Amino acid sequence: MSAYDNVTAARANDRPTSVDYIKRIFGDSFFELHGDRRFADDKAVIGGIAELNGKPVTVIGLEKGRNLKERMERNFGSAHPEGYRKALRLMKQAEKFHRPVICFVDTSGAYCGIGAEERGQGQAIAENLMEMMTLKTPILSIFIGEGGSGGALALAVADEVWMLENAIYSVISPEGCASILWKDSSKTAEASECLKLTAQDLFKLGVIERIIREPRDMESRLFDSLKNLIADTFEKKSAIAPEKLVELRYNRFRKY
Amino acid sequence: MNSLTKDLFHFLKPKNELENQGEFAENHPYIPEELWIKCPVCKNAVLSSDLMENHKVCPKCGYHFRVAARQRIEMTVDEGTFCEMDGEMNSTNIIDFPDYEKKLKSAKLSSGENESVITGTAKIGGEDAVIAVMNSQFMMGSMGTVTGEKITRAFEYATQHRLPVIIFTVSGGARMQEGILSLMQMAKTSGAVKLHSDAGLLYITVLTDPTTGGVTASFAMEGDIILSEPHALIGFAGPRVIEQTIRQKLPKDFQSAEFLLEKGFIDAVVPRNEMKDTLARLIRYHSETITEEEKDV
């Protein structure tokens, strides 16, 4: 499988989205919370509280939508500043009530538009990076599809970052890279190769801790095994003193 | 997919903030050696010596020409007080990106610097500070791992020695040629800013033309006080990327320093000729009264 095949697979319309993961892992226990308390509720970001093996967790996901209508409602998973601010609000809430945070990442990038700029897209992402670094509760980020640059990182300053086998994580889209490099956006395949954006590449670079195998029949085993893995990880991380946890997180990113 | 939905897809498909790299190189000439310089805004011819004396600000219309990092340091810190840190650090082609070595080599030649940022300690108006100045002549100030490392070290040094940090930003964003590791610099630098901030120390950013992408979405927007030079272009996405995404022309002065001031994202627009005094004053307002014994500890 080439890097470009990976890009195509990561973007495939029939891939499970954050909503699917939330439903299959947390079932009816998920209670959605809306809004950033400043401007609006961004539907590209879904967030709330759920139970995992009887313990509360904060769940946040970048949501692309599963059909055209949903995708338009959710702006194809590209969040505005209010989406990142909603995520941060929920993370701060998680810290206050001592529950861990799980983020599902699936976005081609933070939205580039007039409103996004007017309301400080850069500032919103920057604030998340800063605040997540010292959030005194465990954070786990799982890349389930596309991980587009700063808009993905804003939910991935975590204690551990995992990727689905066919997910991607990149500083720039292969199309963007190709058009800058070769002034030819059709050379996406070459660019995909150069950027080292596959789960395998990123594991080798030490950017992620775990690759989640994708069974041929995604629906069957993936969610159960993921549920157990998440629960185990939170149990381990919750045993670490918050100050130590923050120190480990700082060092995780300090090494790059 | 029919043409309508295809159109819709294209219309809504967001572009990555990095996709504006190289967008800013053209219309902002550096001052060449010639005697007469034509101002790109008021079109008046200005004597280059007058321009230099005026900190590269057009004496006729106030247009701020871009300034290389060394000159910026010269016009900002007290004479002879700058002491560079990590000046010998060099970028390498960590992910085997095509032609990156060649790009680095030509960036070094054209800028006369090793990287897109210069860091060090200095006095500003008699006050000690750590200063970092980015350089648009080095790959449009893009942030690679060495850029991020130098900035992180500067913050760690400042935290350890209880010093304020001043950063002049100019950047097209993260450096594509270092792949995901350039993106990680956003998190790394933000972490260092946070620890410096939690230690109760002052951080001032000065945004200069242009500041975009991964730098805007990390340390540029994390200052306690955020200043900007007049008319600097500041944004997350570059204007061309936004226009391609939304398929319409952007209003005039969109993403200018003055626009950001109005929207509440920067504290003040400060002309270059007043920058040093402004910084000195702000640092003084935050200077700690440390006794001699405490200093020794």
Interface residues (C-beta under 8 A of the other chain):
Chain A: L68 M72 N75 F76 S78 S108 G109 A110 Y111 C112 G113 I114 A116 E117 E118 R119 G120 Q121 G122 Q123 I125 A126 E127 L129 M130 E131 M133 T134 G148 S149 G150 G151 L153 A154 V157 Y169 S170 V171 I172 S173 G176 C177 S179 I180 L181 C194 L195 K196 L197 L202 L205 V207 R249 Y250 F253 R254 Y256
Chain B: T5 L8 L12 K13 P14 K15 N16 E17 L18 E19 Q21 G22 I95 F97 P98 T145 G148 T152 A174 M176 E178 G179 I180 L181 S182 L183 M184 Q185 M186 A187 K188 S190 G191 V193 K194 L195 S197 D198 T212 G213 G214 T216 A217 S218 F219 A220 M221 E222 G235 F236 A237 V241 I242 T245 I246 L250 F254 Q255 K263 F265
